[in-house]
């Protein structure tokens, strides 16, 4: 088998996980949502959801598929296989957090208008932020595990 396929999969997986992690990192460091007025929060959050709600999960799903393919390629090398599988599990964990915690809050916020922001909006904002930090940690972990897997794979 040509080394081009695994190498291409590694490059694409690193790129995709890096883009997802970088996007989440940028949100974390670029926005202090606790300092926003309600209408500013609403406008920024809705704009972010419109721009990222389909793109980031799609990139994470593609990265997951590539990491699983890489795990298959590394199945005869336990350390490499373990690192790829751990990276895949971290990607899945980030997806679970996004799907079951962040996205339901996003769905609520997308239905708001400046006139209909609920009185408990800060509680929803703070919950979303907490889960965002959890998924940032899981995707950063996925990126680090994937980097380690690629280095271990290269050394094998």
C-alpha positions as CSV (number, residue, x, y, z in Angstrom):
1,X,0.0,0.0,0.0
2,X,1.2,3.5,-0.8
3,X,2.2,5.7,2.1
4,X,0.4,8.5,0.4
5,X,-3.1,7.5,1.7
6,X,-2.2,7.4,5.4
7,X,-0.1,10.6,5.0
8,X,-2.9,12.4,3.3
9,X,-5.4,11.2,6.0
10,X,-3.0,12.4,8.7
11,X,-2.6,15.9,7.1
12,X,-6.4,16.2,6.6
13,X,-7.3,15.0,10.1
14,X,-4.7,17.3,11.7
15,X,-6.1,20.2,9.6
16,X,-9.7,19.5,10.4
17,X,-9.3,18.9,14.1
18,X,-7.0,22.0,14.3
19,X,-9.7,24.1,12.6
20,X,-12.4,22.9,14.9
21,X,-10.2,23.4,18.0
22,X,-9.0,26.8,16.8
23,X,-12.5,28.0,16.2
24,X,-13.5,27.0,19.7
25,X,-10.3,28.6,21.1
26,X,-11.1,31.8,19.2
27,X,-14.6,31.9,20.7
28,X,-13.1,31.4,24.1
29,X,-10.4,34.0,23.9
30,X,-12.1,36.4,21.5
31,X,-15.5,36.9,23.1
32,X,-16.2,37.9,26.7
33,X,-19.9,37.1,26.5
34,X,-20.4,38.0,30.2
35,X,-19.6,41.7,29.3
36,X,-22.2,41.9,26.5
37,X,-25.5,43.6,26.8
38,X,-28.4,41.3,26.1
39,X,-29.0,42.5,22.6
40,X,-25.2,42.4,21.8
41,X,-25.0,38.9,23.1
42,X,-28.0,37.9,21.0
43,X,-26.6,39.4,17.8
44,X,-23.1,37.9,18.2
45,X,-24.4,34.5,19.3
46,X,-26.9,34.2,16.5
47,X,-24.3,35.2,14.0
48,X,-21.9,32.6,15.3
49,X,-24.5,29.9,15.2
50,X,-25.5,30.8,11.6
51,X,-21.8,30.7,10.6
52,X,-20.6,27.6,12.5
53,X,-23.5,25.4,13.5
54,X,-23.2,23.2,10.4
55,X,-19.6,23.8,9.5
56,X,-17.9,22.8,12.7
57,X,-19.8,19.5,13.2
58,X,-19.2,18.6,9.6
59,X,-15.5,19.2,9.9
60,X,-15.4,17.2,13.2
61,X,-17.3,14.3,11.5
62,X,-14.9,14.2,8.6
63,X,-11.9,14.3,11.0
64,X,-13.4,11.5,13.0
65,X,-13.8,9.4,9.9
66,X,-10.2,10.1,8.9
67,X,-8.9,9.2,12.4
68,X,-10.9,5.9,12.4
69,X,-9.3,5.1,9.0
70,X,-5.9,5.9,10.5
71,X,-6.6,3.6,13.4
72,X,-7.4,0.8,10.9
73,X,-4.0,1.5,9.3
74,X,-2.3,1.4,12.7
75,X,-4.2,-1.7,14.0
76,X,-1.0,-3.8,14.1
77,X,0.8,-1.3,16.3
78,X,-0.8,-1.1,19.7
79,X,0.6,2.3,20.8
80,X,-0.4,3.9,17.5
81,X,-3.8,2.3,17.5
82,X,-4.4,3.4,21.1
83,X,-3.5,7.0,20.4
84,X,-5.7,7.1,17.3
85,X,-8.6,5.5,19.2
86,X,-8.2,7.9,22.1
87,X,-8.2,10.9,19.7
88,X,-11.4,9.5,18.1
89,X,-13.0,9.2,21.5
90,X,-12.1,12.8,22.3
91,X,-13.6,13.9,19.0
92,X,-16.8,11.9,19.9
93,X,-16.9,13.4,23.4
94,X,-16.7,17.0,21.9
95,X,-19.5,16.1,19.5
96,X,-21.7,14.7,22.3
97,X,-21.2,17.9,24.4
98,X,-22.1,20.0,21.4
99,X,-25.1,18.0,20.4
100,X,-26.7,17.5,23.8
101,X,-25.7,20.6,25.7
102,X,-24.6,23.5,23.4
103,X,-27.0,23.0,20.5
104,X,-30.2,22.8,22.5
105,X,-29.3,26.2,24.1
106,X,-28.4,27.5,20.6
107,X,-31.8,26.4,19.4
108,X,-33.5,28.4,22.1
109,X,-31.3,31.5,21.5
110,X,-32.0,31.3,17.7
111,X,-35.7,31.8,18.5
112,X,-35.1,35.0,20.4
113,X,-35.5,38.5,19.2
114,X,-34.2,41.6,21.0
115,X,-37.8,42.1,22.3
116,X,-38.2,38.5,23.5
117,X,-35.0,37.8,25.4
118,X,-36.1,35.9,28.5
119,X,-35.3,37.1,32.0
120,X,-33.2,34.0,32.6
121,X,-31.0,34.7,29.6
122,X,-27.8,35.0,31.7
123,X,-28.3,31.5,33.1
124,X,-28.6,30.0,29.6
125,X,-25.6,32.0,28.5
126,X,-23.5,30.8,31.4
127,X,-24.6,27.2,30.9
128,X,-23.7,27.4,27.2
129,X,-20.3,28.9,28.1
130,X,-19.5,26.2,30.6
131,X,-20.3,23.5,28.0
132,X,-18.3,25.4,25.4
133,X,-15.3,25.2,27.7
134,X,-15.8,21.4,28.2
135,X,-15.9,20.8,24.4
136,X,-12.9,23.1,23.9
137,X,-11.0,20.9,26.4
138,X,-12.1,17.7,24.6
139,X,-11.2,18.9,21.2
140,X,-7.9,20.3,22.4
141,X,-7.3,16.8,23.9
142,X,-8.2,15.3,20.5
143,X,-5.7,17.5,18.8
144,X,-2.9,16.6,21.2
145,X,-3.7,12.9,21.0
146,X,-3.8,13.1,17.2
147,X,-0.5,14.8,17.0
148,X,1.0,12.2,19.3
149,X,-0.5,9.4,17.2
150,X,0.9,10.9,14.0
151,X,4.4,11.2,15.6
152,X,4.1,7.6,17.0
153,X,2.9,6.4,13.6
154,X,5.9,8.1,11.9
155,X,8.3,6.5,14.3
156,X,6.8,3.0,13.8
